[in-house]
Amino acid sequence: MLKRPFTAHPASVGETYGEHFATAGFFARQLFLAAAACAVHALFPFLFEKTASGIIRALHERMVTSRHKPPAGAGAAPQRA
């Protein structure tokens, strides 16, 4: 019963819990870097002019555009976070 909350969403996007953990961790690190670049850019507008937007663009490509679809019947339809 307790296992389902940890496996339902990963299965819906065609991943195991461990794969989803690694992917979500990668996205968290990238978003942290983008946020740090924005903070520095706010103080020094001549630094990191395109860094955050480049990171966001790459993450969008990885998450939305190039997403591998789970096999039919592999779980519920993916939900947007």
N, C-alpha and C positions, 0 to 999 in steps of 0.2 A: 504494500500500500504506500509506504513512504518513498519507494524507489520511483514511482511514476512521475512525480513532479520534477525529478531530476533527469528523466529520460524522455518525456513526452515531446518537449520542444526540440531538443537535439535530433530526435528521430524524425520530426516533421521537416527538418531541413537536411536530412540525409547524413547526419553525423552521429557518432557515439558521444557519450558524455565527455570523455577525454578529448576528443577532437573539437567538440564545441567549446570546452574550457580553454584549449590552446588558441582557437580562433578568436574567441571573445577577449582573451588576454592580449593577443596581438592588436586587436582593434583598440582596446583600452590604452595600450602603450602609445599607439600612433595618435590617438586623440589627445592624450596628455602632451605629446610633443607639439601637436598643432596648437593647443591652448597656450603652451609656454611660448611658442613663436609669436602668437598673437599678443601676449602680455608684453614681451620685449618690443615688438613692433609698435605697440601703443605708446611706449616711452621714447622709442627711437625709430621714427617712421622710415628711416633710410635702411633699416635692417629687416631682414626676413619679409620682404615685400610680397613674395609669392609662395612662401613656404607652407603656410597653413592651407591655402587654397589648393596647392599641389597635393598635399597629404589627403585632404578631403576628396579631391577628384580621384585619387588612386584607391581610396577606400570604397568610394561609390562604384568604381569599376569592378573591384573585387567582390563586393557584397551584392550588387544589383545586376550589373551588366553581364558579368562572367559567372554568375552563380550556377553551380551544378544542380540540376533538378533531381530530387530524390526519385527513386523508382516508383511507379504507380502502386498505390496501396501501401506505401512505406510509412504512412502516418497522415495526420491532418494537414490541411493546407498551411503553408508557412504564414506566420504572423509577423507583421512589422513591429519593430521595437520602438 
